[in-house]
Amino acid sequence: MNRNRHRDQICLRLRVDLVAGFECLLMAFVTAPLMVCFVLLFPVNFLLVSMLCIDLCSQIMSEIRVSETEFTLHDLHHSFNVIDLMGQLIKNKEDLSVFEIGFLIYSALLHDIGMINWENDTITSEKIRLNHGKRTFEFIKKGYLFENSCLPFSFGLYDSLYRQYLPELCQSHMEDIAFIECFSRNLIVDSQKIDLLFCAILLRLADAMDLNNNRAPYSLYKLLKLNEISDDHWKKHMRITNCKIDENGYYRVDGTCEDIMVFRIILKDFLLISEELKKSFSILLKKGGTLILAVMKETVNNQIQKKGFMIWDNKITLDYFAITKLFMGAQLYG
């Protein structure tokens, strides 16, 4: 009963339409690199509506913490981190259209709403984690933020535009990269271009690159009883102090780690990010377009300080000719 009452209170907040569009996060994101263009495009009379929408989004995203206590924080801090990284990832921010900024902000804000569990424990946390991209698609596509709510939300004047393309854009961060290859790079709306493929690449990269420790506060970690997968995620984030695109075009990660097993988990993430960058470079080269990534290297600039252990990046290379010769000749038996 308490859970249903809490859900109803959250749903009532949806009476505030997201009519501000992409300007809804102006106050929160004004310091992010992406917002340099954004501030110049919108007048200050949107500020009041912006603050109301930020409050609304804060209420919505906090519900993930209520329903799924094992997850690292997928709240506004994560959205802000993603927006900040998106801004760092774009080389020519001045070429962004207002619609592209809108899709970037909305996708950063809403891509994880599928993690909210309104099924009253009829679905496991791990199933939610693996399928939250598809769940997010459904929530937005239906016109309802929550499956059990009957209160629609609106993207304002261009509601139909966002409703058409945003669901797949949000879903794409949990799909194989082949999922986005059909996304347009030159959609035109009201004489303005929308590069949906580039927006999807930015969302995927920025979401994967958000390893910040503000997503896993130690004070909260001490209170939780986590399964092995969740525990690994929390420990990984707690070791990271900073992640950014550096002046040399590398994705750089700083931190300190005293546990070799946690360090190996972090290295696994680095490999996934490197592979994602490699595939992103390939798709953008093949598809063409005007927007350019600021990151130029697929290798992660690993600046995590190891304490109490050493690790080597050793590789074994086999000489297949020598091995074949050994097993086919007299050398096998001396």
N, C-alpha and C positions, 0 to 999 in steps of 0.2 A: 504493500500500500504506500509506504514512504517513497519507494522508488518511482511509483506511478505519479505521485504528487510532485516529486522532483522533476520528472519528465514533463509534466504539464506546465510547470513554472518555466522550464527552458523553452517549451513550445510557444508560450505566450510572448516570449521575446521576439519571436519571428514576425510579430505584427509590425515590427519596424522593418520596412522594405529596404533592400540594399540599393535604393534608388541613386545613391551617390556613384554607382558604377566603380570604376577603378580609382576614383578619388577617395573612396571610403577609408583608405589606409594612409592618407596623407600625413597625419600627425605622427603616426608610428614610424613611417618609413622615410621621413624627410631627410635623414642623415645618410641613407643608403646611397651608393653610387648610382643605381638605377633611377633614383628620384631627382637627380640633377635636372633631367629633361622634364620630369613629371611636374615639379614645382613651377616651371616656366609655362606649362600648358594649362594649368587650372587656377581660377581665381580663389581668393581666400574666403569667399562667402560660402564655400562648401565645408568649412572647417567644423561647424556645429554638427552637420549631418555625418561628417567623417568620424567624429568622436562617438556619436551614437552607434554607428556601425561597428567601430572597433570594439565597443563594449558588448555588442551583440555577438560578434565573432568570438570574443573572449569567453562568453558564457557557453557557446556551442562547443568550442574546442576543449573546455575544461571537463566536458562530459566524458571524454575519452578516459581521463584519469579516474572518474567515478565508476565507469563500467569495466575498464580493463586496467587493473592496478599494476600488472606486471610490465606493461609497456614503458619504455623510456618516454620522456615527455614529448607529446605531439600537440603542443599548444601554440599560442601566438609567438612564443620565443622561437620555436622551430620555424614558423612561417617567416618571422623577421630574418632569421639566419639564412633561409632559402632566398628571400628577396635580396639580401645583401650579397650573397654569392652570385646570384643571377646578374646583378649589376657589375660585379667584378669580372664575370665571364664574358661580357660583351665589350668588344673593342671599340665599336662605333655606335655608342649609345644615342648619339644625336640623330641617327637614322631611324630610330624606333618611331612607329606611329602611335597615336593615342590608343588605338585598339590593341596593338601588340603589348603595350604597357598594361592595358586592362587584363588581357589574357594571362600575362605573367603574374600579376598580383592576385587575381582570382584563383589561379591554379596553385600558387604558393599557399594561399589561405585555405583552400578547400580540398586539396588532394588527399588528405588523410581522414576525411570525415567518415569514410567507410569503416574506420576502426571503432566507431561508436557501436556498442552492443545494446540494441533495443529488444533483443530476443529473450531477455530474462533467463540467461544461462542455458538456452537451448542450442547454442553454438559455442564451440571451444575457442579459446583465445588464439591458439595456433591457426585454426581455420580462418579466423578473422584476419590475422596477420598476413596470411598467404593470399587472401582473396579481397583485401580491402580496396584494391584498385577497382575491381569490378563492382564492389558494393558502392563505392563513391560514384561510379558511372550511373548506377541505378538511382541513387538518391537525387542527383542533380537532374537527370533525364526526366524523372517522374514529375519534377516540379515541387517535390517535397524534400526537405532536408533530412527528415527522419521517416522511416517506414511507418511508424506508428502514429505519426502526426497528420493532421488534416489541414494544417495551416501552410499555404504556399508562400514562397518567397519570390521576389522579383529582382532582376538585374536592371530594372528601369527601362529607359527608352529603347535600348538594344537588347532587351530580354531574349527575343527569339534568336538573335545572333549567338549570344553566349550559351543559350540552352542547346543550340545545335552542335557547337564545336567544343565547348568546355568539358562535357562529360568524358569524351575520348581523350582529350588532352590530359585530364587528371588521371584517368585510368592508365595512361601510357607509362607512368613512372614505375608500374609494377609488371610491365609486359616485356617480352623480348624486344630488342631494338628494331627488329623487322616490322613490328606493329606500326611504327610511325613513318615508314618509308612512303606510304601513300598520302601522307599529310601534305597539303598544299604549301608552296613557298610564295605564292603570289595571288592570294585571295584579295579581291578589291571590294570594299564597302564604303560608300559615300566618298569615293575618290581617294581613299586611303588603303594602303596595302596591309595585309596581315600574313606574316610568315609563320604559319602554324607549326611547320616542321622545326624551325629554329626555336620556337617557344617550347616545344616538347623536349628538345635536346637540352635546353637550359634547365627545365624542371627536373629532368632525370639526373643531370650532372649535379646541380645544386643540392638536390635532395640527398644524393649519395655522398656528397662532399661535406654535408653538415654533420661533422663528428664532434661538435663542440660539447664541452663538459656541462654547459647549462641545461642540457637535455637529461642529465643524470645526477641530480644533486645528492651528495653523500648523506646529508641529513635524512633524506627520504629513503635512500637505499638501505640504511641500517634498520628501518622499520619493516622492510618487505621480506617475504619468504618467496624466493624466485625459483622457477625451474631453470634447468641448465642453459637453455637458449637465451632466456631473458637475462640471466645473470651475466652471460658473456657480453651481451649488448651493453648492460649498465657499466661493467668494469672497463670495457673499451672506451666509452665516452668519458669516464672519469679521469682517464690518463691524458686526455687532450686539452691543451690550454689555448690553442689557436689554430685556425685553418683558413687559408686565403690563397688567392692567386698572387704570386710574388712578381717583382719587377722584371724577372727574366722569363716570364711566361710559364712558370711551373705552378702546379697546385702544391702548396707547401703546408705541412702539418707540424706543429710544435707540441711538445709535451714531455712528460717524464713517466717511465714505466719501471717497476721493480719486479714484475712477474713475467717470466718468459712465455708462459702460456697465453697471457693476455696480449703480449707483444705479437705473438704469432697470429692471433685473431685480427689484430690491427693490420698486420702485413697482408692478410687475406683480403681485407677491405681495400687496401691499396692496389692489389692485383685486379680486383673487380673494377675499381675506378679507372685504372690504366687501360683496361680492356674497353670500358665504356668510352673513354676519350678516343681511343684508336678507331672504334666503330663510328663515332660521331664525326671525326675528321673525314673518314671515307664517305659517309653519306652526304655531308655538306659539299665535298669536292665533286661528287657525282651529280648532285641536284642543282648546284649553282645557287645564286642568290646574293643579296647585297649585305646582309648582316654577317658579321665575322666574329669568331671566338677570340677572346683575348689570351686564353691559354694556348700555348703553341707546342707544348711538350706533353707526351702521354705518360712519361715517367713521373712518379710522385716524388717531390722533394721532401724526403723523410728526415725531419729534424727532432725526432723523439729521442730523448736521452735515456740510455739503458743504465739501470742501477742494480748491481748485485748479480749480473749475469752477462755473458757475451754470446753473440750469435754471428755466424758467418753465412754469407750468401753463396755457398759452394754449389757447383754444378759438376755433374759427371758427363763427359763426352766420350762416346764409344767409337773406336776406329773399326768400322765394320769390315773393311778390307783385311786388316790384320787378324781379326777374329776368324773370318772365313778361311784365311790361309792357315791359321793355327789348327782348326778342326779338320782340314782337308789334307794336311801334310804330315811329314814324319815328325815334326816338332811336337805333335800331340803326345807321342810316347817317348820322346827324348832320343 
